[in-house]
C-alpha cells in the first residue's frame, strides 16, 4: 500500500487531454515530474532503454536521450517531452502536467521491414484438381438387379405330406 507521503507527491499527467496512466504513477522527485520510461512511449514513436539506464526516445526526426534513475527506470518527463517537440504545461494548483503532442499523423505501416534479410522468391506448389471420374455410358435399357436377397420366413414352414 502506498504511504500518504507517496500519495501527496502524485502528479496527474494528461496527454492531449486524456489521462496518461503509468505504473508506478508519475510523481514529483527533486522538484521534477518523473514517470517510468513506458509512459514516454505514449508520445514517442520509439523508446529504448540501454543497460546503463540511458533512455533514447524518437519522435519523427527528433532523437533525445535522458538518464533514467531508480530501479523502475524513472525519467524526467518535461525535458524529454520538450526535446521531442511536445508542448508542456504545469499546473501547480492541480498538480498536473499537461502534454500536448498534437494530432498524430495518419500513416500506414510499411508492408515489409527494410532491415530484414531479403530472400529470393520461390515457386509455390499449388496442386491440380483431381481428374473427374469417367462418365457413365448408356448401353441400352436398364436391367433389373440380379443380386439374390436372402429371405427368412417369419412362420415355421412345414413340409408338405407325401
Residue pairs with C-beta under 8 A, 6 or more apart in sequence:
6 27
9 27
9 28
9 29
10 25
10 26
10 27
10 95
11 25
11 26
11 27
11 28
11 33
11 95
11 96
11 97
12 19
12 26
12 94
12 95
12 96
12 97
13 19
13 20
13 22
13 26
13 33
13 35
13 39
13 77
13 96
13 97
13 99
14 20
14 96
14 97
14 98
14 99
15 42
15 43
15 99
15 101
16 99
16 100
16 101
16 102
17 98
20 26
20 35
20 39
20 42
20 99
22 35
22 36
22 38
22 39
23 36
23 38
24 36
24 72
24 74
25 35
26 33
26 34
26 35
26 39
26 77
26 97
27 33
27 34
27 35
28 34
28 95
29 74
32 76
32 77
32 78
33 76
33 77
33 78
33 90
33 97
34 69
34 74
34 75
34 76
34 77
35 74
35 75
35 77
36 72
36 73
36 74
36 75
37 47
37 49
37 55
37 68
37 73
37 74
37 75
38 47
39 75
39 77
40 47
40 55
40 57
40 75
40 77
40 80
40 81
41 47
43 59
43 81
43 84
43 86
43 99
43 101
44 57
44 58
44 59
44 84
45 58
45 59
45 60
46 57
46 58
47 55
47 56
47 57
47 58
48 55
48 56
49 55
49 56
49 68
49 73
50 56
53 67
53 68
53 69
53 73
54 65
54 66
54 67
54 68
55 65
55 66
55 67
55 68
55 73
55 75
55 80
56 63
56 64
56 65
57 63
57 64
57 65
57 66
57 80
57 83
57 84
58 64
59 84
59 85
59 86
60 85
62 83
62 84
62 85
64 80
64 83
64 84
66 75
66 76
66 79
66 80
67 75
68 74
68 75
69 75
77 88
77 97
77 99
78 88
78 90
78 97
81 88
81 99
82 88
86 99
86 100
86 101
87 99
87 100
87 101
87 102
88 97
88 98
88 99
88 100
89 97
89 98
89 100
90 96
90 97
90 98
91 97
91 98
